[in-house]
Amino acid sequence: MLRVLIPIDFSDAAINAICYAFNMFKQDASYDLLHITYYEGSDAADAFGKELHQEIKQQFDKTLQQIKEQRGNIPASIHFHTAHGMQIAEVINAYAEKSKADIIILASTGASDNNHIFWGGHTSLMITTSARPIISVPKYAIFNGLKNIVYATDFSDTDLEGQALVALAKIFGAHIRFLHIFPEVINASNFSPELIAQDLQRRFQYKAISFDAVMSNEPATAIESFVEEHHPDLLAILSHTRNSTDRVLCTSIISSLAAKVGVPLLAFKTDADQNFSE
């Protein structure tokens, strides 16, 4: 059974990310909802921590009841957890490793108050540091099936990255549009999208693949425009282990896209286990 980790801060955006995950994987997954807290160290810290945990547990139950009223039902396997720490990305990554999460789903924006630390601004850091695939969900995104995926790629690790994405696409019967951003100095007439698409289809033994080329010296802007024009259900990008500035899609560009695009963004690595098939 797929294990889904969902960091939550009880903001509207986080609640929407929970609903997105429930609608995407339904009863075919186990869900770990993780809330991260912070409080100043003091003699009363332990007592305060227990009181805070109980308060959060009540908020968690209230949130699930609210979701149940909206959806009519909720998955059977849901577990609530709290963790403590200032470095949000480190805490989430450590918990993902401990719980053996297969995928992390989190809101692209969050909330904050005096007693808790929330990670809306930490989403881009998660994308660049997590060994697990991450889906960053915009506040108003609704999962209505996964029919069209835009995959922005620099073709640096095509075989491994394509295999991982095709495994996900097969689950939902989705069409994948491989999108490559070429520098404007390159002549677009040198490329045949149809032939490249056919080669990709043969390579991955999956017919629902097409190829698009865009000429631009601003990859992030070009990808944003393409997404706005074609309205995919998901934008997928390979998050490389090293922040190499010579790559077309370096981590700074991916972080920018996570904050700006209006569709869920899937970021994954080829040097980690990407098991979308279970």
N, C-alpha and C positions, 0 to 999 in steps of 0.2 A: 504494500500500500504506500502510495506517495505521501511523504511527510512534508507539510507546508508550515513554514514559520512566518508569522505575521506580527511584526512589532507594532504596538498600538499606543496611542496617547489619549484616546477617547475624543479626539477632535472629530468634526464631521468628515474630514478627509480620511482619517484613519478608519472610521466606521465604514466609509464607502469602500476602502481597500479590503476590509473584511468581507463585505457583500460581494465584491468582485471575485475574491478567491473562492467563496462558497459557490457562486454561480459557475465559475470556471471548472472546478474540480468536483463539485457536488459531494456525493457520499463516497467517492472513490479515493478519499484522502483522509489523513489524520492531521488535525490543525492544532498548532501550538501558538497561542496568543501570548506575546511577551510584552510586559510593561516594565520600563526602566525608571527607577527612582533615585533621588539624591537627597540626602539630608546631612547637615553639618555634624561632625563628630562631637559627642558630649557624653556626660555620664548617663544621660537619659536616652542616648541614641537607640539602644536595643528596644526599650519600651516604645519609643516613638516609631521605630521601624515596624513593630508588630501592629501598632494602632494604624499606621499608614497602610500596611498590607491589607488589613481588614477593610479599611475605607475603599481601597482600590478593588478588592474582591466584590464589594457591594456594587461599585460602579460597573464592574465587568458583568455581573449578573443582570444589572439593569440594561446594559448595552445589548446583551444577547437577547433579552426579552423584547427589546425594541426591534431588533433585526428579525426575530421570529414573527412579530406582529406584521412587519412589512412584507416578509417573504412567505409566510404561512408555515414554514418549517426551517430547521437548521440541521446541519450534518450531525451525525451521532457522535463522532469522535472529535471532541473539542477539549483542549486542556489549557488552563490559565496558569501563567508563570510570572513572577517578578524577578528582576535582577537589579543590582545596585552598581552604579559607576558613573563617572564623569565623561569618559571617552565612549560615546554612544556606539560608534562603528565597531570598536574593539569588543564591547560588551555583546553586541548582536552577533558578531562573527564567532566569538567564543561560545556563545550559547548554541549557535547553529552547528558548530563542531561537536559540542557535547550531546546535542539531541539528534545528531545525524540527519539534519534537515536536508531535503532534496532540492528545495527551492525557497526563496524568501520573497514575500510580497509585502510591499510597504507603500505608504502614501508619499507622493512627491512633495507634499507640504505638510506642516504640522502646527502645533500650538505650544504655548509655554505658560508657566506660572511660577510662583516663588518656590514651590516645594518639589516640583518635578522638572526633569529635563526631557525635552522631546526633540525629535530628529528630523523635522522637515528639511532643515538646512544641511543635514548630514547624509541625505540620500545620495548625492554625488560622490561622497567619500565611500559610502557603502559599495557603490558600483565599481569603484576603482580598486577596492581592497578585498572584496568578498571572493572566496573560492567557489561559491555557489551561484547558480543563476539567480538573477533578481528581476522581478517585475515591479517597476515604479508606476504607480497608478495615480493619475490626476484626480483632483477632488470630485469632478462630476462625471468621470468615466463609468460607463455601465457595460457589463459583459453581456453581449447579445450573440454569442457564438464567435468563433474564430475562423473567418472565411478568407480574409486577405491579410497577409503579412508582408510588410516592406522590410527587406533585409539590406541595410546599408553596409557595404563591405569594401575593403581595400584589396581583397583577394590575396592577403598575405598568408592565410592558413586555410585555403579554400576547402580542402578535403575534410578536415576535422570539423570546421565550423559548419559546413553544409550538412554533414551527417547529423550533428546535434539538432540543427533546426528542422531538418526533414523529419526526424523522429517526432518532434512536437507537432509539426504540420499534419502528419499522418493521423495522429490521434483525433484531430478535429476536421480532417479533410480540407485543410486550408491551402490556398494558392500562395506561393512565395514569389515576390518580385525582388530579384537581386538588383540592387541599385548601386552603381559605381559612379563616383564623382571624379571626372577627369579634369586636369588642369586645362585652362582655356587655350593653351598653346598647342594642345593636341587636336588633330583634325578628326572630327567625329565621323567623317565619311570612310575612315579606315576600319570602322567596326561594323559588324552586322549583328544587331541585337537578336535576330532570329537564329542565326548560327550559334551564337554564344548560348542562347537558351536551350537549343537542342543538345549542345555539348553538356550542359549542366544536367539536363534531364537524363541523359545516358549515364553520366557519372554517378548520379545519386539514385538512379532507378525510380524516378518520381516524375510523373508527367506534368503535374501542376506547378511548373516553374516558368517564369518569364524573366527577361533581362531588360533593364533600362540604364541608359548612360546619360549623365548630365554634365555639361561643361561648365565648370565654375572654379574660381580660385578661393572661394569661401565655402568649404564643405558643410559647415553647420547651417549656414543660411540656405544653401541649396537643398539640404535634406529637409529642413523645416518647410520650405516652399513645396517640395514634392509631397510631403505628408499632408499639407493643407489642401493641395489640389486633389489628391487621390483618396483621402480619408480611409486609410487602412485600419484594421482592428487592432493591429500591434505593429510597433516599430522595433526591430531587432538589430542589435549591434554587438559585435565581438569586443569585449573589454580586454585588451592586452595586458599581460602581467607587468610589463615595463612601460612607463610613460615615455614612449619614444616619440620625439617631436618630428621625426622624419616619416612617420606613418601618416597617411591621409586622415585616419580616424584615431587620433591620439586621445588620451583620457580627458584632456581639457575640453575637447569638442564633445565627447560623450556626456560629460557633466553639464555642459551648456544645454545640450538637447534634452536631458532629463528634466531640466528646470523650465524649458520653453515649449516643447511639443505638447499638443493637446490630446495625444493618444497614449495609452500605456506603452512603456518602453521596456523591452527585455534585454538585459545585458548579461553576457555569459562569457566564459573563458574556454579555451581549448585545452589548457593544461590542468583542468580539473574534471572530475566526474560529472558529466551532464546527462543524467538519466531521466529523460522525459518519457520513456516508454512504459513505465510501470504505473 
